[in-house]
């Protein structure tokens, strides 16, 4: 094992101390266990590159479009998101 130093807020230290007592473990053992679980969970929630590109595309829509174009977003969302042809909007005359 490698020894490391970590600064944490006092309130977090109190929570760790309490949780360690409840679990009947040392603080170090509890911290190692929680870190392992956290790393495992964060590794599973990775965003695929295609998903990341899609989110970047969505974020960029605001800068690329005007307010008038966005008004038909509920009808032409496929056009704005995927580049499909726009649907005709039926207006009352």
C-alpha positions as CSV (number, residue, x, y, z in Angstrom):
1,X,0.0,0.0,0.0
2,X,1.0,3.6,-0.6
3,X,0.6,6.2,2.1
4,X,-1.1,9.4,1.0
5,X,-2.3,12.6,2.7
6,X,-5.6,14.1,2.0
7,X,-7.1,17.3,3.3
8,X,-10.9,17.1,3.9
9,X,-13.4,19.4,5.5
10,X,-14.0,18.9,9.2
11,X,-17.6,18.0,8.7
12,X,-16.7,15.3,6.2
13,X,-14.2,13.9,8.7
14,X,-16.9,13.7,11.3
15,X,-19.2,11.8,8.9
16,X,-16.3,9.4,8.0
17,X,-15.6,8.8,11.7
18,X,-19.3,8.1,12.4
19,X,-19.7,5.8,9.4
20,X,-16.6,3.9,10.4
21,X,-17.9,3.3,13.9
22,X,-21.3,2.1,12.6
23,X,-19.6,-0.2,10.1
24,X,-17.1,-1.3,12.8
25,X,-14.2,-0.5,10.4
26,X,-11.2,1.8,10.6
27,X,-11.5,5.1,8.9
28,X,-8.8,4.1,6.4
29,X,-10.6,0.9,5.5
30,X,-13.9,2.7,5.0
31,X,-12.3,5.4,2.9
32,X,-10.6,2.8,0.7
33,X,-13.9,1.0,0.2
34,X,-15.8,4.1,-0.7
35,X,-13.1,5.2,-3.1
36,X,-13.1,1.8,-4.8
37,X,-16.9,1.9,-5.2
38,X,-16.9,5.5,-6.5
39,X,-14.2,4.7,-9.1
40,X,-16.1,1.6,-10.2
41,X,-19.3,3.6,-10.6
42,X,-17.7,6.5,-12.4
43,X,-16.1,4.1,-14.9
44,X,-19.5,2.7,-15.8
45,X,-21.1,6.1,-16.5
46,X,-18.8,7.1,-19.3
47,X,-20.4,8.9,-22.2
48,X,-19.8,7.3,-25.6
49,X,-18.0,9.5,-28.1
50,X,-21.1,9.6,-30.3
51,X,-23.1,10.7,-27.3
52,X,-20.6,13.4,-26.5
53,X,-20.6,14.7,-30.1
54,X,-24.4,14.8,-30.0
55,X,-24.4,16.8,-26.8
56,X,-21.9,19.2,-28.3
57,X,-24.1,19.6,-31.3
58,X,-27.1,20.4,-29.1
59,X,-25.1,23.0,-27.2
60,X,-24.0,24.6,-30.4
61,X,-27.6,24.9,-31.8
62,X,-28.2,28.0,-29.7
63,X,-25.4,30.0,-31.3
64,X,-26.2,28.8,-34.8
65,X,-30.0,29.6,-34.9
66,X,-32.1,32.6,-34.4
67,X,-35.1,32.9,-32.1
68,X,-37.4,32.7,-35.2
69,X,-35.9,29.4,-36.3
70,X,-36.2,27.9,-32.9
71,X,-39.9,28.6,-32.7
72,X,-40.6,25.6,-34.9
73,X,-38.3,23.4,-32.8
74,X,-41.1,21.1,-31.5
75,X,-42.1,20.3,-35.1
76,X,-38.7,20.3,-36.8
77,X,-36.5,18.9,-34.1
78,X,-35.3,16.2,-36.4
79,X,-34.1,18.9,-38.8
80,X,-32.2,20.7,-36.1
81,X,-30.7,17.6,-34.5
82,X,-30.1,15.3,-37.4
83,X,-30.2,17.4,-40.5
84,X,-33.4,15.9,-41.9
85,X,-35.7,17.9,-44.1
86,X,-38.0,20.4,-42.5
87,X,-41.7,19.7,-42.1
88,X,-44.2,22.1,-43.4
89,X,-46.0,24.1,-40.7
90,X,-49.7,24.5,-41.2
91,X,-50.8,28.0,-40.3
92,X,-54.3,29.4,-40.0
93,X,-55.2,32.2,-42.5
